[in-house]
Every structure is written in C-alpha cells, then in structure tokens.
Amino acid sequence: MKARIKVTLKNGVLDPQGKAIEHALDQLGFAGIGDVRQGKYFEVTLAEQNPDKARAQLEDACKKLFANTVIENYAIELDA
C-alpha cells in the first residue's frame, strides 16, 4: 500500500523559510505571490494491506518522527 504524508506548520507558527521564499519570489519578479508557507511531503510504501491498520501505523510514525505535533499538522492519504 502506498501513502502520502503532508506536514505543514500550524497557523500562527512563524515560518521564516516561507518568508524567505516569498521574498525571493518577489525579487525574481513574481508579483502577486504572497503568504508562502513551506512544509514537508513524504511518500511511503507499506507492507500492511489493511487500510485501518496502515493508517494507525502511519499516525504513530507521524507523531514519533515525521511531524513535530507541537508546531506542525499532518495529513495522511492512502492509496488502497
């Protein structure tokens, strides 16, 4: 089974990398692009074929490794 995990900063958490990207876009002439937020994206292959068990396994992995749940949100998408 394949899964995609998107990790983003929670609202209200400062994003200096996103601001740097936003500034660079402006300097490169991309006017009108603003409020850039950066995140992380993971593609994972699991041996588990049961979607509920796979999701539970990935939830645990997100809480322990992929995301800092104090400042980050995560979303899991499974391909059955």
TIVEXKOL-493506 format. One record per residue: residue in three letters; x, y, z of N, C-alpha, C in turn. Coordinates in steps of 0.02 Angstrom, whole numbers, padded with zeros to 5 digits, always signed. Example, Ala and Ser with C-alpha at 12.3 -4.5 7.8 and 13.67 -1.06 7.14 Angstrom:
ALA+00660-00284+00390+00615-00225+00390+00660-00165+00390/SER+00642-00112+00354+00684-00053+00357+00645+00002+00394/
END
This chain:
MET+00042-00058+00000+00000+00000+00000+00045+00062+00000/LYS+00023+00112-00036+00061+00174-00039+00023+00228-00001/ALA+00062+00275+00027+00032+00330+00064+00072+00393+00051/ARG+00037+00449+00059+00069+00515+00055+00055+00551+00120/ILE+00107+00583+00147+00100+00620+00209+00121+00692+00196/LYS+00078+00739+00212+00093+00810+00206+00098+00840+00276/VAL+00153+00873+00289+00165+00904+00355+00171+00979+00344/THR+00130+01018+00380+00131+01090+00375+00134+01121+00444/LEU+00159+01182+00447+00160+01218+00510+00089+01238+00529/LYS+00074+01236+00594+00009+01257+00618+00002+01332+00607/ASN-00061+01355+00601-00075+01426+00594-00047+01462+00655/GLY-00017+01520+00644+00011+01559+00698+00083+01545+00713/VAL+00111+01490+00685+00181+01474+00695+00221+01511+00641/LEU+00271+01548+00663+00312+01585+00616+00347+01538+00567/ASP+00353+01559+00505+00383+01519+00452+00437+01559+00417/PRO+00497+01563+00446+00549+01604+00415+00570+01579+00346/GLN+00569+01513+00335+00587+01487+00269+00534+01508+00217/GLY+00471+01506+00236+00418+01528+00191+00425+01602+00174/LYS+00443+01643+00224+00453+01714+00212+00512+01726+00166/ALA+00565+01687+00174+00624+01694+00130+00605+01676+00058/ILE+00566+01624+00049+00543+01604-00017+00499+01658-00047/GLU+00454+01685-00006+00409+01739-00028+00450+01799-00051/HIS+00501+01818-00013+00545+01874-00031+00582+01859-00096/ALA+00608+01799-00103+00645+01780-00164+00600+01783-00225/LEU+00538+01760-00219+00491+01762-00275+00479+01834-00297/ASP+00471+01879-00247+00461+01950-00263+00522+01978-00300/GLN+00582+01960-00276+00644+01984-00307+00652+01957-00378/LEU+00624+01899-00391+00629+01869-00458+00574+01894-00505/GLY+00533+01940-00480+00481+01969-00523+00414+01935-00520/PHE+00404+01889-00475+00339+01856-00468+00293+01896-00423/ALA+00269+01951-00449+00225+01995-00410+00158+01960-00398/GLY+00128+01976-00342+00062+01949-00327+00063+01882-00292/ILE+00122+01853-00281+00126+01791-00244+00146+01810-00172/GLY+00104+01791-00125+00119+01809-00056+00097+01755-00008/ASP+00113+01765+00054+00096+01719+00109+00117+01648+00093/VAL+00181+01638+00079+00209+01572+00064+00222+01535+00130/ARG+00198+01474+00133+00211+01430+00191+00244+01368+00163/GLN+00298+01346+00194+00332+01286+00171+00312+01227+00215/GLY+00322+01168+00189+00306+01108+00227+00349+01050+00203/LYS+00328+00990+00223+00364+00929+00204+00314+00881+00172/TYR+00340+00839+00127+00299+00790+00092+00336+00724+00091/PHE+00301+00670+00109+00332+00604+00111+00288+00555+00071/GLU+00321+00511+00033+00287+00455+00001+00312+00392+00035/VAL+00266+00350+00057+00284+00292+00096+00252+00230+00066/THR+00288+00175+00063+00260+00111+00043+00256+00066+00104/LEU+00198+00038+00116+00187-00005+00174+00172-00076+00152/ALA+00195-00124+00191+00178-00194+00179+00106-00208+00200/GLU+00082-00171+00250+00014-00180+00276-00037-00166+00222/GLN-00086-00210+00213-00137-00202+00162-00205-00180+00192/ASN-00213-00186+00257-00274-00164+00289-00271-00088+00298/PRO-00316-00049+00268-00312+00024+00272-00315+00051+00343/ASP-00355+00021+00386-00360+00045+00455-00295+00034+00493/LYS-00266-00024+00483-00202-00038+00516-00146+00005+00488/ALA-00146+00015+00421-00095+00057+00390-00100+00128+00415/ARG-00162+00155+00420-00171+00223+00445-00147+00229+00517/ALA-00163+00179+00558-00141+00180+00628-00065+00179+00632/GLN-00033+00139+00591+00040+00136+00589+00070+00203+00569/LEU+00040+00235+00519+00065+00299+00495+00051+00355+00546/GLU-00006+00353+00579-00021+00402+00632+00034+00399+00685/ASP+00052+00339+00705+00104+00330+00755+00171+00356+00730/ALA+00187+00342+00667+00250+00365+00638+00252+00441+00633/CYS+00195+00472+00616+00192+00545+00612+00204+00576+00680/LYS+00172+00548+00731+00179+00576+00799+00250+00567+00826/LYS+00284+00514+00805+00350+00499+00832+00408+00525+00789/LEU+00397+00535+00724+00453+00552+00680+00438+00606+00628/PHE+00387+00596+00587+00376+00640+00530+00357+00711+00549/ALA+00320+00720+00603+00295+00787+00621+00310+00803+00694/ASN+00325+00866+00707+00328+00892+00775+00259+00917+00790/THR+00218+00878+00824+00147+00893+00832+00134+00954+00876/VAL+00185+00981+00907+00176+01043+00945+00167+01101+00897/ILE+00203+01101+00841+00201+01157+00794+00178+01138+00724/GLU+00168+01073+00711+00151+01051+00643+00087+01009+00642/ASN+00051+01015+00587-00006+00971+00572+00017+00921+00519/TYR-00018+00866+00514-00003+00818+00461-00068+00790+00433/ALA-00065+00769+00370-00121+00738+00337-00096+00676+00301/ILE-00133+00622+00308-00115+00558+00278-00165+00540+00223/GLU-00139+00522+00164-00182+00497+00109-00158+00427+00092/LEU-00204+00380+00090-00188+00310+00074-00214+00293+00004/ASP-00175+00255-00033-00197+00226-00096-00210+00152-00083/ALA-00272+00133-00085-00291+00064-00070-00271+00017-00126/
END
